[in-house]
Amino acid sequence: ETTAPHASKWTFNGSTWEREQIAGGSLLPGWTGIPTDIADDETIVGFDILIGSRRAWIQYQGQGNLVLLKAWANSLGAEVPAAQQLEVAQAISVDGRKICGHGFVGGAWLITITPEVLIGDVNQDGVVNLLDVAPFVDSILSGAFLAEADINGDGIVNLMDVSPFVDLLSGGGN
């Protein structure tokens, strides 16, 4: 009996490299799973193949099962057209926000995931707290526009954002 190869990754445990199967090894039972790239947050993209059919998949942050890439991207608002087939996921950006690939019929494709902006969460760790103070001040001093630092929503990051930012930190903003 022959079994299809399973998607796996190599990790260094401090002294040797170890091969580890990724989730179930493939999205679909009996298909060959092929990982192609990994982002800094350990999100892995790849595809399954059986004869001539291919299906792109993702394992978000290196946790859980492999998931059909198209369904995952649509759930995050990426708006992949219904007719577009995501067959081969080739690469993922370092920050995990861009994934590119190709298909036989649809040609090359690029998905961009735009995370929801949490106003005040300037360091983008998912919470507004004292760890956001230094990057908030840096954004004002540098004149860089960061949507998370535009607390009053006027399209400019400046001293007018300081009072509402302090309000957010103290719990008065939400």
Salt bridges, closest charged atoms under 4 A:
GLU87 OE1 - ARG54 NH2 2.96
